[in-house]
Amino acid sequence: MEKLQTSADVLFILLGAIFILAMHAGFAFLELGTVRKKNQVNALVKILTDFAVSGVAYFFIGYSIAYGVNFFAGAETLAQKSGYELVKFFFLLTFAAAIPAIISGGIAERAKFHPQSIATFLLVGFVYPFFEGIAWNHHYGIQDWLKATFGAEFHDFAGSVVVHAVGGWIGLAAVLLLGARRGRYTKDGMVAAHPPSSIPFLALGAWILIVGWFGFNVMSAQKLDSISGLVAINSLMAMVGGTLVATWIGKNDPGFIHNGPLAGLVAVCAGSDLMHPIGALIVGGIAGALFVWMFTITQNKWKIDDVLGVWPLHGLCGAWGGIAAGIFGLKQLGGIGGVSLAAQLIGTGMGIAVALTGGFAVYGLLKKTVGIRLDQEEEYEGADLSIHKITATPERESSW
């Protein structure tokens, strides 16, 4: 029988929601420090507005799709009988709102503001909760089938796939439909670098995300008596592994160094409750390497102008995390067990499929109807908000 939620559980999950809410400031400052100065105001406004749009979409539509719960009863009923459920909604909203926050970094500097708000509503209201319901609420019998067939359900404790991979692969679809920033790639095959405008702001964003991530992972237990110190230590070790490997492979580049810990944390989310800390260290290190290598390849070789590298960081490292839970969660590798590599592969593949289908559908529809890209003059000026435009001369520099 499921235990009744106590007031301590309400406080516990509320603190988790606040931790993750703070992470959205991290997303904002990470993007602020990476984009050019003429786009900084737009980056800040976009993250906050996307969170507000996400709140409306998830409250009225998305949470009901994922969990079959709505809040249309009287306020007295909600306060007395569903206090925990209300705070749980707040907690899970912060996860859902991470989807547009992730995408924002990929489409920065050339996406129209209001069409992006529409995309946020559709993604958080329909696409994300569709897969969330499958992975975390046993919709359509898929988890039951995986358990019957492979001996274990798809396991994603804190959202390597449900949140990060889904956000990253949707971001890839959006980036491909938008195309590169003007002047980013020349006709003769050269790459015009747009280096970070502020390493201190980029670092601040990374640190806010790192600290908030311990709420993201540890408090995914959702109840006080389910809290696990193993999750905290595994998150720490994955962060350390991602940082060190990104520092080494990235040749001390500050952009890579500050994204390395995020890569490790993305990857460890799924299996942080199962792995041995040494396994988490390895998973984080592989994620750090994956980000550096794939960011470089996508930008320079494949000419995919993913400004913050959200596909390598969230899409690929998130997918790696889903798979890694099925490897390092095994008892043979020091894990707790109760996980199947086959189920992890299938669940991860499903998340990617839903993300790509939903991403191309939403952004493809908007591209054909209202348009998703700024015109040349707006992109040159560097802001798509009529309330505050900043003009600047585009800079070309050689560093990351």
C-alpha positions in Angstrom: 0.0 0.0 0.0 1.3 3.4 -0.9 2.2 5.5 2.1 0.3 8.7 2.7 2.2 11.9 2.0 3.2 14.0 5.0 3.8 17.7 5.4 7.5 16.8 5.4 7.0 15.3 1.9 5.3 18.5 0.8 8.2 20.5 2.0 10.8 18.1 0.5 9.3 18.2 -3.0 8.7 22.0 -2.7 12.4 22.5 -2.0 13.2 20.3 -5.0 11.0 22.5 -7.2 12.7 25.6 -5.9 16.1 24.1 -6.6 15.1 23.3 -10.2 13.4 26.6 -10.7 16.8 28.2 -9.8 18.3 26.1 -12.6 16.4 28.1 -15.1 18.5 31.1 -14.1 21.5 28.9 -14.9 20.1 28.2 -18.4 19.6 31.9 -18.8 23.1 32.9 -17.8 24.7 30.1 -19.7 23.0 31.3 -22.9 23.7 35.0 -22.0 27.4 34.3 -21.7 27.6 32.3 -24.9 25.7 34.5 -27.3 27.0 37.7 -28.7 26.4 40.9 -26.7 23.8 42.2 -29.1 21.6 39.2 -28.2 22.0 39.1 -24.5 18.8 40.8 -23.5 16.8 38.6 -25.8 18.3 35.5 -24.2 17.3 36.6 -20.7 13.7 37.5 -21.7 13.2 34.4 -23.7 14.1 32.0 -20.9 11.7 33.7 -18.4 8.9 34.0 -20.9 9.2 30.3 -22.0 8.9 29.3 -18.3 5.7 31.3 -18.0 4.2 29.8 -21.2 5.3 26.3 -20.0 3.5 26.9 -16.7 0.2 27.6 -18.5 0.6 24.7 -21.0 1.5 22.2 -18.4 -1.2 23.3 -15.9 -4.1 23.2 -18.3 -3.0 20.4 -20.7 0.4 18.7 -20.2 0.1 17.4 -16.6 -3.3 15.9 -17.3 -1.9 14.1 -20.4 1.0 12.7 -18.4 -0.7 11.8 -15.1 -4.4 12.2 -15.6 -4.7 14.9 -12.9 -6.2 18.3 -13.3 -6.8 21.2 -10.9 -10.3 22.3 -11.8 -11.9 21.6 -8.4 -12.5 24.4 -5.9 -9.5 25.9 -4.1 -10.6 24.6 -0.7 -10.7 21.0 -2.1 -7.2 21.4 -3.6 -5.7 22.8 -0.4 -7.2 20.2 1.9 -7.0 17.0 -0.2 -4.3 17.6 -2.9 -1.6 19.7 -1.3 1.1 17.2 -2.1 -0.3 16.8 -5.7 -0.2 20.6 -6.2 3.5 20.8 -5.1 4.3 17.7 -7.2 2.9 19.6 -10.2 5.2 22.5 -9.4 8.1 20.1 -9.2 7.4 18.3 -12.5 6.6 21.6 -14.2 10.2 22.7 -13.6 11.3 19.5 -15.5 8.8 20.2 -18.3 9.9 23.8 -18.7 13.5 22.6 -19.1 12.5 21.5 -22.6 12.2 25.0 -24.1 15.1 26.2 -22.0 17.3 23.5 -23.6 16.0 24.3 -27.1 16.6 28.0 -26.6 20.3 27.6 -26.5 20.4 25.8 -29.8 18.2 28.3 -31.8 19.7 31.4 -30.2 20.4 34.6 -32.3 18.1 34.0 -35.2 14.7 32.6 -34.0 11.6 34.7 -33.9 10.4 35.4 -30.3 6.6 34.8 -30.5 6.7 31.8 -32.8 9.1 30.2 -30.2 6.5 30.9 -27.5 3.9 29.1 -29.6 6.3 26.2 -30.0 6.9 26.1 -26.3 3.2 25.8 -25.6 2.8 22.9 -28.0 5.9 21.1 -26.9 5.2 21.4 -23.2 1.5 20.9 -23.6 1.5 17.9 -25.9 4.8 16.4 -27.0 6.8 16.2 -23.8 4.0 14.9 -21.6 3.2 12.2 -24.2 6.6 10.5 -23.6 6.6 11.5 -19.9 3.4 9.6 -19.4 5.0 6.5 -21.1 8.2 6.6 -19.1 6.9 7.7 -15.7 3.2 6.8 -15.6 3.0 3.5 -17.5 0.9 4.8 -20.4 -0.1 2.4 -23.2 1.3 -0.6 -21.5 4.8 -0.1 -22.9 6.6 -0.4 -19.6 4.7 -3.5 -18.7 5.7 -5.0 -22.1 9.3 -4.2 -21.5 9.2 -5.8 -18.1 7.5 -8.9 -19.4 9.9 -9.2 -22.3 13.2 -8.2 -20.9 12.7 -8.5 -17.1 12.9 -4.8 -16.3 11.1 -1.6 -17.3 12.8 1.4 -18.9 14.6 3.1 -16.0 15.1 6.9 -16.0 15.3 8.0 -12.4 15.7 11.8 -13.0 15.3 12.4 -16.7 18.4 11.7 -18.8 16.1 10.7 -21.6 12.7 12.0 -20.6 14.0 15.6 -20.1 17.4 16.0 -21.6 17.5 13.7 -24.6 13.9 14.7 -25.6 14.9 18.4 -25.3 18.1 18.0 -27.1 16.7 16.1 -30.1 13.8 18.5 -30.4 16.4 21.2 -30.4 18.2 19.5 -33.2 15.0 19.5 -35.3 14.6 23.2 -34.6 18.2 24.0 -35.5 18.0 22.1 -38.8 14.8 23.8 -39.8 16.1 27.3 -38.9 19.5 27.0 -40.6 22.7 28.6 -39.6 23.2 32.2 -38.5 24.0 34.5 -41.3 27.7 34.7 -41.9 28.5 31.7 -39.7 29.6 29.5 -42.7 31.2 31.1 -45.8 30.8 29.9 -49.3 34.4 28.8 -49.4 33.8 26.4 -46.5 35.3 28.6 -43.8 33.8 28.9 -40.3 33.3 32.4 -38.8 33.6 31.9 -35.1 31.2 33.7 -32.7 33.0 33.3 -29.4 31.2 33.6 -26.0 30.5 37.2 -25.1 31.1 36.7 -21.4 33.0 33.8 -19.8 32.1 35.0 -16.3 28.3 34.9 -17.1 28.8 31.5 -18.9 30.6 30.2 -15.7 27.9 31.6 -13.5 25.2 29.8 -15.5 27.1 26.6 -15.3 27.6 26.9 -11.5 23.9 27.7 -10.9 23.0 24.6 -12.9 25.5 22.4 -11.1 24.1 23.4 -7.7 20.5 23.1 -8.7 21.1 19.7 -10.3 21.3 18.1 -6.8 17.7 19.1 -6.4 17.0 17.8 -9.9 18.5 14.4 -9.1 18.3 13.8 -5.4 14.8 15.2 -5.0 13.5 13.1 -7.9 12.8 10.6 -5.0 9.8 12.9 -4.4 9.3 11.7 -0.8 11.5 12.3 2.2 11.8 8.6 3.2 12.9 7.7 -0.3 15.9 10.1 -0.4 19.2 8.4 -1.4 22.7 9.6 -0.6 23.9 7.3 -3.4 22.1 9.6 -5.9 23.9 12.7 -4.5 27.4 11.0 -4.6 26.8 9.6 -8.1 25.8 13.1 -9.3 28.9 14.5 -7.7 31.2 11.9 -9.3 29.6 12.3 -12.7 30.1 16.0 -12.5 33.7 15.6 -11.6 34.3 13.1 -14.4 32.7 15.3 -17.0 34.7 18.3 -15.9 38.1 16.6 -15.9 37.7 14.9 -19.3 36.3 18.0 -21.0 39.2 20.0 -19.6 41.7 17.5 -21.0 40.1 16.8 -24.4 39.0 20.4 -24.7 42.5 21.7 -24.2 41.6 23.9 -21.3 39.0 25.9 -23.3 36.7 27.6 -20.7 33.6 26.9 -22.8 34.3 23.2 -22.8 35.4 23.2 -19.2 32.1 24.7 -18.0 30.0 22.5 -20.1 31.8 19.3 -19.1 30.2 19.1 -15.6 26.8 19.6 -17.2 27.4 16.8 -19.7 28.3 14.5 -16.8 25.2 15.5 -14.8 22.9 15.0 -17.9 24.2 11.5 -18.3 24.0 10.3 -14.7 20.3 11.4 -14.2 18.9 8.1 -15.5 20.9 5.7 -13.4 22.1 7.8 -10.5 20.1 5.6 -8.1 21.6 2.4 -9.4 25.3 2.9 -10.2 28.4 2.6 -8.1 30.2 6.0 -7.7 33.1 4.7 -9.8 30.6 3.8 -12.6 29.1 7.3 -12.3 32.6 8.8 -12.6 33.1 6.8 -15.8 29.7 7.7 -17.2 30.4 11.4 -16.6 33.8 11.2 -18.1 32.5 9.6 -21.3 29.8 12.3 -21.5 32.4 15.0 -21.2 34.4 13.5 -24.1 31.2 13.0 -26.1 30.2 16.7 -25.7 33.6 18.1 -26.7 34.0 15.8 -29.7 30.5 16.1 -31.0 30.3 19.9 -30.5 33.4 20.3 -32.6 32.2 17.9 -35.3 28.7 19.4 -35.6 29.9 23.0 -35.7 33.0 22.6 -37.9 32.4 19.5 -40.1 28.7 19.1 -40.3 28.0 22.8 -40.3 25.1 22.5 -37.8 24.9 25.9 -36.1 23.8 24.7 -32.6 24.8 27.8 -30.7 25.2 26.2 -27.2 25.7 22.7 -28.4 22.4 21.5 -26.9 22.2 18.4 -29.2 25.6 17.1 -28.1 25.1 18.2 -24.5 21.5 17.2 -23.9 20.5 15.0 -26.8 23.6 12.8 -27.1 24.7 12.8 -23.5 21.1 12.2 -22.4 20.8 9.3 -24.7 24.2 8.0 -23.4 22.8 8.3 -19.9 19.7 6.2 -20.7 21.9 3.5 -22.2 24.6 3.8 -19.4 21.9 3.0 -16.8 21.5 -0.4 -18.4 25.3 -1.0 -18.3 26.6 0.5 -15.0 23.4 -0.3 -13.2 24.1 -4.0 -13.6 25.3 -5.9 -10.5 28.2 -7.3 -12.5 29.5 -3.7 -12.8 28.9 -2.8 -9.2 25.3 -1.5 -9.7 22.2 -2.3 -7.8 20.6 -4.3 -10.6 17.0 -4.6 -11.7 17.7 -3.0 -15.0 17.9 -4.3 -18.6 20.2 -3.0 -21.3 17.7 -4.0 -24.0 14.9 -2.1 -22.2 17.1 0.9 -21.9 18.0 0.9 -25.6 14.3 0.6 -26.6 13.2 3.3 -24.1 16.0 5.7 -25.2 15.2 5.1 -28.9 11.5 5.8 -28.2 12.4 9.1 -26.5 14.5 10.1 -29.5 11.7 9.1 -31.9 9.1 11.1 -30.1 11.4 14.1 -29.8 12.3 14.2 -33.5 8.7 13.6 -34.7 7.3 16.2 -32.4 10.2 18.7 -33.1 9.9 18.5 -36.8 6.1 18.6 -36.7 5.9 21.7 -34.4 8.7 23.7 -35.9 7.9 22.6 -39.5 4.3 23.7 -39.1 5.3 27.1 -37.6 7.9 27.6 -40.4 5.2 27.1 -43.0 2.6 29.3 -41.3 4.0 32.2 -39.3 7.8 31.7 -39.9 10.4 30.9 -37.3 13.4 32.9 -38.4 14.2 36.6 -38.2 14.6 38.6 -41.4 18.1 39.7 -42.2 17.8 43.2 -40.7 16.4 41.9 -37.4 19.1 39.3 -37.2 21.8 41.9 -37.8 20.4 44.1 -35.1 20.5 41.2 -32.7 17.1 41.2 -31.1 13.6 40.1 -32.1 11.8 42.0 -29.3 10.4 45.3 -30.3 10.5 46.4 -26.6 14.3 46.4 -26.5 16.6 46.2 -29.5 20.3 46.4 -29.3 22.5 47.2 -32.3 26.1 46.1 -32.7 28.6 45.3 -35.4 29.0 41.5 -35.8 32.4 40.4 -34.6 34.5 37.6 -36.1 37.0 36.1 -33.7 38.9 32.8 -33.8 38.3 31.2 -30.4 35.4 29.0 -29.2 
